[in-house]
Amino acid sequence: MDSSNRAAGQTIDDGVSAYQATKGAILLDVRTPQEYRDGHIPTSINLPLQNIANIKEVVPNKETPLFVYCKSGMRSEHAASILKQNGYQSVENIGGIMSYHGEIER
């Protein structure tokens, strides 16, 4: 899980399954608060891309596995890159919620 980009053929559904199977992992939604309120993956934490610098307040341990998503995968790719630059060691961009087939919480 060292890549900030999704593996070829991996879907957001696969990413959520990997998150669920990873002890201590955090599912991070980097969309806006309004987008999050409109529907998000259950158990995800909303930390908008524009506030990603505040990650230390949400996840102080840089060894915590992070699974990052947004609407299409673009913001989550950018967020994953920033997180890795800030020393987070286990970051995976799982893509966009638009392609998600699981439960959505509102």
Secondary structure, 3 states (H helix, E strand, C coil): CCCCCCCCCCCHHHHHHHHHHCCCCEEEECCCHHHHHHCECCCCEECCHHHHHHHHHHCCCCCCCEEEEECCCHHHHHHHHHHHHCCCCCEEEEEEHHHCCCCCEC
